[in-house]
Amino acid sequence: MSEKVPSEKEQAEDMLRKAAHDLRSPLSIIHMFLQRLESDVLSDAKLKQFHVLACQASSKIEDMIESMRFEEKLHQPKCERHDLATLVQETVKGSKATAEQKKIEVDYVGPMSLQAYVDPKLLDRVVMNMLMNAVQASEPGKGSIAVELFLNGSTVFIDIADNGKGIPSENLEKIFLPGFTHGKADGTGIGLDVCKQVVEGHGGEIRVHSEERCGTIFTTVLPHAMPNVTAFDISEVSIDDTLDWE
């Protein structure tokens, strides 16, 4: 028996329910802060503490709103001719500050220029999310991440490989489910379910190969030319291990 595909209305209602639930916590912090300001005489230290909490709560709300806006765009990527090599290299550079804090190396391997039809804003967030997952999965001082971009025939491949802790086999089938945050220290950012939707919206797919205590390779597969946008059913989640970490 096939699963019922939710309608656009049902998807919108579900998104609103999730938003209402997620907004409750940061809003309650701001509300508490305002109540205390009205009823109590607070010390400078207490004011500073509440100010920090309120700013953090406000930032979370902004992130949630941005995520909702982002999700609205998932199914309609605005593909244009873009230098994918430059996009990936800039994203790698953007990840290095976080990686360097953990003394993790991040290296790019690939051409200096590679034109492809993509939505640069959406794909940038996908690559950055996968890079941050790889950083979080890597051991401080010992981690190494390789980002490889290459063209094979009419298909573009982006490999993001780490030598981290790997993903348990029982979790491999769950990593693309909404809300699943294996490897994310804080559970923030766009999830792999959203990454999957973005890539499928480009007419591509995401593959993953992982071994515990050895590392993980996520491969984003994209058509080189302007795609006929159709969703891929990911029936396989393994690839040949093209990078040797021994």
Secondary structure, DSSP 8 states (H G I E B T S, - for coil): -------HHHHHHHHHHHHHHHHHHHHHHHHHHHHHHHH----HHHHHHHHHHHHHHHHHHHHHHHHHHHHHHTTS---EEEEHHHHHHHHHHHHHHHHHHTT-EEEEES-S--EEEE-HHHHHHHHHHHHHHHHHHS-TTT-EEEEEEEEETTEEEEEEEE-SS---GGGTTTTTSTT--TT-SS--S--HHHHHHHHHHTT-EEEEEEETTTEEEEEEEEESS-----------------S---
